[in-house]
Amino acid sequence: MTFILLTAAGQSFGQDGGYFIVKRALDAGIFDFDRIRREPLRVFYDEEADREFEKRLKADSELSAIFEEYYQNEPDGEIHILRELEAYEYYPDHGIAMLIGGHGYVSAFDVNRRIYVWGSPQFTWYSPSQRYRLTGLRFDGAIDYCLEERVDGEYVCLGRVDFGNHVSPRQCYWVDDETIYYLQERKRNDGTPYWLGYEGRFERVR
């Protein structure tokens, strides 16, 4: 069996390779909805997100230098500011800006640490010990996931995660540091959706 790993432009994945999910369906009633994260996320979208991101840039000259370029217009000599990346989501409490470029590629940027990171707070779930987290980046209509490990206080991407058949898990939570439970949408014969609970474990791609 061949496992295809999705990629998104401009991202760094650390170690080579990735993980696929070994899963099994859960019996009815096993999935615990009380364990789903209910943390409120303060987030700005679209034009409002870019305005808030612009405010952050104006307040930090070192940060603005990463994204803004200055050029002089001819023949009047007027100075203009050019920024190629726009924020389409901005999470002020997490300091994460989701950015999109002219070619449609997306990326996540930590404005506090001034580095590119993997994933949106909207698609991030932590293991009980906080040693691991699963984080996702929505790209081209799908969500690309990465398994990260906490090393010296920072999360490092161990590899991309393939759930198979372009599956994007919903209502995910960690049972322990090796196991996640998640819901997966299925279709009845008449096309109406329903959800099944699965147990998933990470296995390294060889």
Backbone as JSON, one array per atom type, in Angstrom:
{
  "sequence": "MTFILLTAAGQSFGQDGGYFIVKRALDAGIFDFDRIRREPLRVFYDEEADREFEKRLKADSELSAIFEEYYQNEPDGEIHILRELEAYEYYPDHGIAMLIGGHGYVSAFDVNRRIYVWGSPQFTWYSPSQRYRLTGLRFDGAIDYCLEERVDGEYVCLGRVDFGNHVSPRQCYWVDDETIYYLQERKRNDGTPYWLGYEGRFERVR",
  "N": [[0.85, -1.18, 0.0], [0.53, 2.24, -0.78], [1.27, 5.35, 0.65], [0.35, 8.61, 0.31], [1.71, 11.71, 0.91], [0.56, 14.87, 1.71], [1.47, 18.2, 0.7], [2.25, 21.63, 1.42], [2.9, 24.88, 0.1], [6.02, 26.4, 0.83], [6.58, 25.43, 3.4], [8.3, 24.01, 6.22], [9.34, 20.84, 7.3], [10.97, 19.5, 9.08], [12.11, 16.45, 10.11], [12.61, 13.87, 7.64], [10.08, 12.15, 5.71], [6.98, 10.88, 7.12], [3.85, 10.3, 8.79], [1.3, 7.8, 8.89], [-2.12, 7.16, 9.7], [-3.1, 4.53, 11.68], [-6.1, 3.05, 12.05], [-9.14, 2.22, 13.83], [-12.62, 1.51, 13.97], [-14.72, 2.87, 16.47], [-16.75, 1.44, 19.04], [-20.27, 2.06, 19.49], [-21.03, 4.81, 21.55], [-18.57, 4.99, 22.81], [-16.96, 7.16, 22.07], [-16.12, 10.16, 23.59], [-17.73, 12.98, 24.04], [-17.45, 14.96, 25.91], [-14.78, 15.37, 26.23], [-13.88, 16.88, 24.2], [-12.19, 19.74, 23.03], [-13.18, 22.88, 24.16], [-12.28, 25.43, 24.04], [-12.59, 28.87, 23.71], [-11.96, 30.62, 20.74], [-10.56, 33.57, 19.83], [-10.82, 35.28, 16.91], [-10.08, 36.99, 13.9], [-11.37, 37.56, 10.63], [-10.68, 37.58, 7.09], [-10.95, 40.76, 5.58], [-10.99, 42.19, 7.98], [-9.19, 40.7, 9.47], [-6.81, 41.21, 8.06], [-6.56, 43.94, 8.5], [-6.12, 44.02, 11.28], [-3.74, 42.61, 11.38], [-2.14, 44.36, 9.95], [-2.08, 46.49, 11.75], [-0.52, 45.32, 13.73], [1.89, 45.05, 12.38], [2.59, 47.73, 11.96], [3.15, 48.49, 14.52], [5.51, 47.29, 15.09], [8.59, 47.49, 14.0], [10.62, 45.7, 13.24], [9.16, 43.43, 12.64], [7.53, 44.38, 10.56], [9.46, 44.77, 8.62], [9.91, 42.24, 7.68], [7.77, 41.65, 6.04], [7.06, 43.86, 4.49], [7.88, 45.87, 1.67], [9.65, 48.64, 0.41], [9.28, 51.01, -2.16], [10.19, 53.38, -4.69], [8.21, 55.56, -6.45], [8.13, 56.41, -9.85], [7.45, 59.22, -12.01], [7.33, 60.91, -9.84], [8.63, 60.39, -7.46], [7.52, 59.5, -5.11], [7.27, 57.54, -2.12], [6.3, 54.19, -1.73], [4.6, 51.47, -0.11], [4.82, 48.0, -0.3], [3.18, 44.93, 0.18], [3.19, 41.55, -0.12], [1.9, 39.34, 1.03], [-1.24, 38.58, 2.5], [-3.29, 38.64, 5.41], [-5.7, 36.27, 6.14], [-6.87, 35.08, 8.26], [-6.63, 35.91, 11.66], [-5.32, 35.34, 14.79], [-5.35, 36.89, 17.61], [-4.85, 36.33, 20.36], [-3.23, 34.13, 20.29], [-1.24, 34.97, 18.69], [-1.0, 34.29, 16.0], [-0.95, 34.5, 12.54], [-2.71, 33.7, 9.68], [-1.74, 33.4, 6.46], [-1.99, 34.41, 3.0], [-0.75, 34.19, -0.28], [0.0, 35.73, -3.5], [-0.1, 33.64, -5.35], [-1.86, 31.92, -4.28], [-0.99, 30.18, -2.3], [-0.81, 29.12, 1.12], [0.14, 29.99, 4.49], [1.32, 29.85, 7.9], [2.05, 32.17, 10.43], [3.93, 33.07, 13.24], [3.62, 35.86, 14.99], [4.74, 36.8, 17.3], [7.1, 35.36, 17.81], [8.24, 35.69, 15.4], [8.46, 33.79, 13.31], [7.79, 31.27, 10.81], [5.25, 28.88, 11.24], [3.6, 25.67, 11.74], [0.34, 25.14, 10.99], [-3.0, 26.02, 12.15], [-4.52, 27.58, 15.02], [-7.16, 26.78, 15.14], [-7.2, 24.18, 14.25], [-5.73, 22.53, 16.04], [-4.64, 20.18, 18.39], [-3.79, 19.02, 21.6], [-1.78, 16.54, 23.26], [-2.43, 14.75, 26.38], [-0.19, 15.12, 28.11], [0.97, 17.29, 26.97], [3.19, 16.89, 25.47], [3.03, 16.16, 22.81], [1.44, 17.39, 19.82], [-1.2, 17.61, 17.47], [-1.54, 19.28, 14.51], [-3.11, 21.34, 12.07], [-3.25, 22.6, 8.69], [-5.23, 24.37, 6.56], [-5.46, 23.88, 3.15], [-5.96, 24.45, -0.19], [-8.62, 23.5, -0.15], [-8.45, 21.23, 1.43], [-7.24, 19.78, 4.54], [-4.06, 19.78, 5.76], [-2.09, 17.84, 7.83], [0.17, 17.85, 10.64], [2.34, 16.13, 12.83], [3.61, 17.09, 15.89], [6.28, 17.52, 18.24], [7.12, 18.53, 21.54], [10.03, 20.2, 22.16], [12.56, 21.39, 24.1], [10.85, 23.45, 24.94], [9.65, 24.32, 22.59], [7.55, 23.52, 19.81], [8.25, 21.03, 17.48], [8.04, 19.93, 14.17], [7.47, 16.59, 13.48], [6.69, 15.18, 11.28], [4.52, 15.0, 8.39], [1.05, 14.02, 8.48], [-0.98, 11.45, 7.31], [-4.28, 10.75, 6.94], [-5.58, 9.15, 5.19], [-7.4, 8.69, 2.16], [-7.99, 11.39, 1.82], [-9.09, 12.32, 4.2], [-10.34, 14.49, 6.69], [-10.08, 14.86, 10.03], [-12.62, 15.38, 12.52], [-13.72, 17.01, 15.54], [-11.66, 16.16, 17.32], [-9.72, 14.48, 19.86], [-7.09, 13.73, 22.22], [-6.41, 10.62, 23.66], [-4.31, 9.45, 25.06], [-0.71, 9.81, 25.05], [-0.2, 8.51, 22.69], [-2.45, 7.97, 21.26], [-5.31, 9.02, 19.46], [-8.74, 10.03, 19.38], [-11.27, 10.5, 16.99], [-13.79, 11.99, 14.86], [-15.25, 10.95, 11.8], [-16.65, 11.85, 8.75], [-19.24, 10.13, 7.06], [-21.19, 8.75, 4.33], [-24.6, 8.01, 3.77], [-26.61, 5.74, 1.74], [-28.46, 7.37, 0.47], [-27.12, 9.71, 0.32], [-27.05, 11.41, 2.52], [-25.25, 12.74, 5.31], [-23.42, 11.14, 8.0], [-21.74, 10.47, 11.14], [-18.84, 8.71, 12.21], [-17.02, 7.35, 14.96], [-13.52, 7.05, 15.52], [-10.57, 5.32, 16.57], [-7.25, 6.32, 16.48], [-3.83, 5.68, 15.69], [-0.43, 6.7, 15.42], [1.72, 5.82, 12.84], [4.95, 5.37, 11.6], [5.94, 6.28, 8.32], [7.58, 4.11, 6.18]],
  "CA": [[0.0, 0.0, 0.0], [1.3, 3.47, -0.88], [0.67, 6.46, 1.36], [0.74, 9.86, -0.3], [1.74, 12.79, 1.89], [0.23, 16.16, 1.13], [2.4, 19.27, 1.03], [1.81, 23.0, 1.16], [4.05, 25.65, -0.32], [6.76, 27.24, 1.75], [6.61, 24.91, 4.75], [9.42, 23.18, 6.61], [8.78, 19.71, 8.02], [11.93, 18.87, 9.99], [12.58, 15.15, 9.69], [12.05, 13.35, 6.4], [9.01, 11.18, 5.87], [5.79, 11.32, 7.83], [3.09, 9.29, 9.52], [-0.08, 7.54, 8.51], [-2.95, 6.78, 10.84], [-3.68, 3.19, 11.78], [-7.34, 3.36, 12.74], [-10.22, 1.24, 13.98], [-13.88, 2.14, 14.35], [-15.1, 2.74, 17.88], [-18.11, 0.99, 19.33], [-21.2, 3.14, 19.81], [-20.99, 5.29, 22.92], [-17.2, 5.09, 23.33], [-16.45, 8.51, 21.84], [-16.5, 11.0, 24.72], [-17.86, 14.36, 23.58], [-17.05, 15.87, 26.98], [-13.34, 15.59, 26.17], [-13.56, 17.76, 23.07], [-11.77, 21.08, 23.43], [-14.18, 23.94, 23.99], [-11.58, 26.7, 24.24], [-13.03, 29.9, 22.77], [-10.89, 31.18, 19.94], [-10.82, 34.91, 19.3], [-10.23, 35.27, 15.58], [-10.56, 37.92, 12.89], [-11.38, 36.94, 9.31], [-10.67, 38.32, 5.82], [-10.47, 42.14, 5.6], [-10.74, 42.58, 9.37], [-7.95, 40.03, 9.85], [-5.66, 41.91, 7.48], [-6.42, 45.23, 9.19], [-5.49, 43.77, 12.58], [-2.35, 42.23, 11.08], [-1.47, 45.6, 9.56], [-1.81, 47.23, 13.0], [0.6, 44.65, 14.4], [3.1, 45.39, 11.64], [2.93, 49.14, 12.2], [3.64, 48.63, 15.9], [6.75, 46.52, 15.25], [9.38, 47.77, 12.8], [11.33, 44.49, 12.83], [8.17, 42.56, 12.02], [7.12, 44.96, 9.27], [10.55, 44.6, 7.66], [9.82, 40.9, 7.11], [6.67, 41.53, 5.09], [6.83, 45.05, 3.67], [8.96, 46.38, 0.84], [9.47, 50.05, 0.04], [9.79, 51.35, -3.49], [9.99, 54.78, -5.05], [7.46, 55.69, -7.69], [8.65, 57.38, -10.84], [8.57, 60.18, -11.84], [7.12, 61.86, -8.73], [9.53, 60.06, -6.37], [6.78, 59.16, -3.88], [7.6, 56.24, -1.54], [5.14, 53.32, -1.54], [4.83, 50.23, 0.64], [4.24, 46.83, -0.94], [3.15, 43.71, 0.99], [2.65, 40.51, -0.98], [1.07, 38.39, 1.77], [-2.36, 39.13, 3.24], [-3.84, 37.78, 6.46], [-7.12, 35.94, 5.98], [-7.28, 34.8, 9.62], [-5.65, 36.4, 12.64], [-5.65, 34.93, 16.15], [-4.52, 37.8, 18.42], [-4.44, 35.75, 21.64], [-2.18, 33.14, 20.0], [-0.2, 35.6, 17.89], [-0.86, 33.54, 14.75], [-1.57, 35.05, 11.34], [-2.8, 32.81, 8.54], [-1.42, 34.28, 5.34], [-2.16, 33.89, 1.65], [0.03, 34.95, -1.25], [-0.58, 35.96, -4.82], [-0.29, 32.38, -6.07], [-2.87, 31.13, -3.58], [-0.46, 29.31, -1.25], [-1.1, 29.61, 2.47], [1.16, 29.73, 5.5], [0.99, 30.33, 9.24], [3.19, 32.93, 10.93], [3.87, 33.46, 14.64], [4.1, 37.24, 14.99], [5.51, 37.06, 18.52], [8.44, 34.79, 17.65], [8.67, 36.08, 14.06], [8.83, 32.6, 12.53], [6.7, 30.5, 10.22], [4.91, 27.69, 12.01], [2.73, 24.76, 11.01], [-1.01, 24.93, 11.49], [-3.87, 27.04, 12.7], [-5.09, 27.23, 16.33], [-8.45, 26.15, 14.94], [-6.99, 22.76, 13.98], [-4.62, 22.09, 16.88], [-5.05, 19.41, 19.55], [-2.64, 18.66, 22.41], [-1.86, 15.32, 24.05], [-2.61, 15.08, 27.8], [1.05, 15.58, 28.73], [1.43, 18.44, 26.18], [4.42, 16.55, 24.76], [2.73, 16.12, 21.38], [0.22, 18.0, 19.35], [-1.57, 17.43, 16.06], [-1.95, 20.59, 14.04], [-3.48, 21.28, 10.66], [-3.25, 23.79, 7.84], [-6.16, 24.21, 5.44], [-4.77, 24.22, 1.91], [-6.6, 23.98, -1.42], [-9.85, 22.78, 0.17], [-8.2, 20.11, 2.35], [-6.43, 20.14, 5.71], [-2.81, 19.04, 5.82], [-1.78, 17.72, 9.25], [1.54, 17.59, 11.06], [2.54, 15.69, 14.21], [4.7, 17.86, 16.47], [6.75, 17.16, 19.59], [7.67, 19.66, 22.28], [11.46, 20.04, 22.41], [13.1, 22.62, 24.69], [9.82, 24.48, 25.03], [9.1, 24.66, 21.28], [7.04, 22.36, 19.07], [8.98, 20.72, 16.26], [7.28, 19.02, 13.32], [8.09, 15.29, 13.26], [6.33, 14.73, 9.94], [3.12, 15.15, 8.0], [0.19, 12.9, 8.86], [-1.96, 11.11, 6.3], [-5.42, 10.01, 7.48], [-6.09, 8.28, 4.14], [-8.59, 9.09, 1.39], [-8.23, 12.83, 1.99], [-9.94, 12.5, 5.37], [-10.01, 15.52, 7.66], [-10.79, 14.49, 11.26], [-13.41, 16.4, 13.2], [-13.97, 16.76, 16.96], [-10.56, 15.29, 17.71], [-9.07, 14.64, 21.16], [-6.09, 12.73, 22.53], [-6.7, 9.73, 24.78], [-3.02, 9.44, 25.74], [0.32, 10.38, 24.18], [-0.04, 7.71, 21.48], [-3.74, 7.63, 20.67], [-6.34, 10.05, 19.32], [-10.09, 9.68, 18.93], [-11.8, 11.55, 16.13], [-14.97, 11.67, 14.07], [-15.07, 10.99, 10.35], [-17.94, 11.92, 8.06], [-19.57, 9.08, 6.11], [-22.41, 9.01, 3.58], [-25.58, 6.94, 3.58], [-26.92, 5.48, 0.33], [-29.21, 8.49, -0.09], [-26.24, 10.87, 0.29], [-27.05, 12.18, 3.76], [-24.04, 12.44, 6.08], [-23.42, 10.76, 9.4], [-20.39, 10.49, 11.68], [-18.35, 7.55, 12.94], [-15.87, 7.59, 15.8], [-12.38, 6.18, 15.25], [-9.31, 5.4, 17.31], [-6.13, 6.41, 15.55], [-2.46, 5.67, 16.21], [0.52, 7.18, 14.41], [2.76, 4.86, 12.43], [5.92, 6.03, 10.73], [6.07, 5.81, 6.94], [8.9, 3.5, 5.94]],
  "C": [[0.89, 1.23, 0.0], [0.56, 4.59, -0.17], [1.23, 7.75, 0.79], [0.65, 10.97, 0.74], [1.49, 14.11, 1.18], [1.28, 17.18, 1.54], [1.75, 20.61, 0.77], [3.05, 23.84, 0.93], [4.7, 26.37, 0.85], [6.87, 26.7, 3.16], [7.84, 24.03, 4.97], [8.92, 22.07, 7.52], [9.78, 19.01, 8.94], [12.39, 17.54, 9.42], [11.91, 14.73, 8.39], [10.93, 12.36, 6.71], [7.84, 11.76, 6.64], [5.14, 10.14, 8.5], [1.77, 9.03, 8.8], [-0.81, 7.02, 9.74], [-3.43, 5.35, 10.7], [-4.94, 3.34, 12.63], [-8.23, 2.13, 12.88], [-11.46, 1.97, 14.43], [-14.19, 1.87, 15.81], [-16.52, 2.19, 18.0], [-18.98, 2.19, 19.71], [-21.09, 3.51, 21.28], [-19.6, 5.44, 23.51], [-16.65, 6.51, 23.18], [-17.02, 9.45, 22.9], [-16.55, 12.47, 24.29], [-17.44, 15.37, 24.65], [-15.55, 16.17, 26.96], [-12.93, 16.49, 25.0], [-13.22, 19.15, 23.58], [-12.88, 22.09, 23.15], [-13.57, 25.31, 24.28], [-12.09, 27.73, 23.24], [-11.85, 30.5, 22.03], [-11.32, 32.56, 19.43], [-10.08, 35.03, 17.97], [-10.89, 36.33, 14.71], [-10.44, 37.25, 11.52], [-11.28, 37.99, 8.2], [-10.18, 39.76, 6.01], [-10.16, 42.6, 7.02], [-9.44, 41.95, 9.88], [-6.75, 40.79, 9.32], [-5.47, 43.28, 8.11], [-5.73, 45.05, 10.54], [-4.02, 43.38, 12.42], [-1.54, 43.46, 10.71], [-1.14, 46.45, 10.79], [-0.6, 46.65, 13.73], [1.91, 44.98, 13.7], [3.54, 46.82, 11.92], [3.5, 49.36, 13.59], [4.99, 47.96, 16.12], [7.57, 46.66, 13.97], [10.13, 46.54, 12.31], [10.37, 43.51, 12.13], [7.75, 43.09, 10.65], [8.19, 44.79, 8.21], [10.52, 43.21, 7.02], [8.84, 40.86, 5.96], [6.54, 42.71, 4.12], [8.09, 45.45, 2.91], [8.63, 47.82, 0.44], [10.02, 50.27, -1.36], [9.39, 52.79, -3.81], [9.33, 54.85, -6.41], [8.09, 56.74, -8.59], [7.45, 57.95, -11.62], [8.43, 61.07, -10.61], [7.99, 61.56, -7.52], [8.84, 59.68, -5.08], [7.12, 57.73, -3.43], [6.32, 55.45, -1.28], [5.56, 52.06, -0.79], [4.11, 49.09, -0.06], [4.32, 45.64, 0.02], [2.45, 42.63, 0.18], [1.7, 39.56, -0.26], [-0.02, 39.11, 2.55], [-2.83, 38.13, 4.28], [-5.32, 37.53, 6.17], [-7.72, 35.43, 7.3], [-6.2, 35.34, 10.55], [-6.16, 36.07, 14.04], [-4.81, 35.77, 17.12], [-4.05, 37.19, 19.73], [-3.33, 34.72, 21.47], [-1.02, 33.76, 19.22], [0.04, 34.91, 16.57], [-1.63, 34.23, 13.63], [-1.54, 34.0, 10.24], [-2.73, 33.67, 7.3], [-1.65, 33.59, 4.01], [-1.41, 34.81, 0.7], [-0.66, 35.06, -2.59], [-0.84, 34.71, -5.62], [-1.25, 31.44, -5.35], [-2.33, 30.21, -2.52], [-0.71, 29.94, 0.11], [0.04, 29.24, 3.4], [0.67, 30.29, 6.83], [2.23, 31.0, 9.82], [2.93, 33.32, 12.38], [4.47, 34.85, 14.75], [4.91, 37.56, 16.24], [6.94, 36.56, 18.4], [9.05, 35.11, 16.29], [9.2, 34.89, 13.26], [7.58, 31.99, 11.91], [6.5, 29.23, 11.03], [3.98, 26.84, 11.17], [1.38, 24.73, 11.69], [-1.69, 26.12, 12.12], [-4.35, 26.63, 14.1], [-6.44, 26.53, 16.22], [-8.34, 24.64, 14.76], [-5.8, 22.22, 14.77], [-5.17, 21.4, 18.13], [-3.81, 18.89, 20.27], [-2.86, 17.33, 23.12], [-1.97, 15.68, 25.53], [-1.36, 15.62, 28.49], [1.6, 16.85, 28.08], [2.74, 18.14, 25.44], [4.2, 16.59, 23.25], [1.52, 16.99, 21.07], [0.03, 17.67, 17.87], [-2.1, 18.77, 15.59], [-2.14, 20.57, 12.54], [-3.47, 22.64, 9.99], [-4.19, 23.54, 6.68], [-5.51, 24.73, 4.17], [-5.52, 23.6, 0.74], [-7.81, 23.09, -1.13], [-9.68, 21.61, 1.11], [-7.4, 20.63, 3.54], [-5.24, 19.2, 5.77], [-2.33, 19.04, 7.27], [-0.31, 17.4, 9.48], [1.52, 17.14, 12.52], [3.76, 16.41, 14.74], [5.03, 17.35, 17.87], [7.36, 18.39, 20.25], [9.12, 19.37, 22.64], [12.0, 21.38, 22.9], [12.1, 23.77, 24.65], [9.19, 24.89, 23.72], [8.61, 23.38, 20.6], [7.73, 22.24, 17.72], [8.19, 19.69, 15.46], [8.06, 17.73, 13.09], [7.8, 14.76, 11.86], [4.86, 14.97, 9.67], [2.35, 13.88, 8.31], [-0.86, 12.7, 7.78], [-3.06, 10.26, 6.95], [-6.04, 9.08, 6.45], [-7.34, 8.84, 3.49], [-8.99, 10.53, 1.64], [-9.17, 13.12, 3.15], [-9.43, 13.65, 6.23], [-10.77, 15.21, 8.94], [-11.53, 15.69, 11.85], [-13.54, 16.01, 14.67], [-12.92, 15.8, 17.53], [-10.15, 15.54, 19.16], [-8.1, 13.49, 21.38], [-6.56, 11.92, 23.74], [-5.47, 9.62, 25.68], [-1.99, 9.96, 24.75], [0.53, 9.59, 22.9], [-1.33, 7.56, 20.68], [-4.65, 8.85, 20.6], [-7.67, 9.39, 18.98], [-10.58, 10.83, 18.07], [-13.04, 11.05, 15.41], [-14.66, 11.81, 12.6], [-16.44, 10.95, 9.69], [-18.07, 10.76, 7.06], [-20.88, 9.45, 5.42], [-23.31, 7.78, 3.54], [-25.85, 6.76, 2.09], [-27.67, 6.63, -0.32], [-28.39, 9.79, -0.09], [-26.22, 11.7, 1.54], [-25.85, 11.78, 4.62], [-24.35, 11.91, 7.48], [-21.96, 10.64, 9.84], [-20.08, 9.2, 12.41], [-17.14, 7.94, 13.77], [-14.77, 6.58, 15.52], [-11.29, 6.39, 16.29], [-8.19, 5.42, 16.3], [-4.79, 6.4, 16.26], [-1.5, 6.03, 15.06], [1.56, 6.11, 14.11], [3.65, 5.53, 11.39], [5.9, 5.43, 9.33], [7.48, 5.31, 6.73], [9.36, 3.77, 4.52]]
}
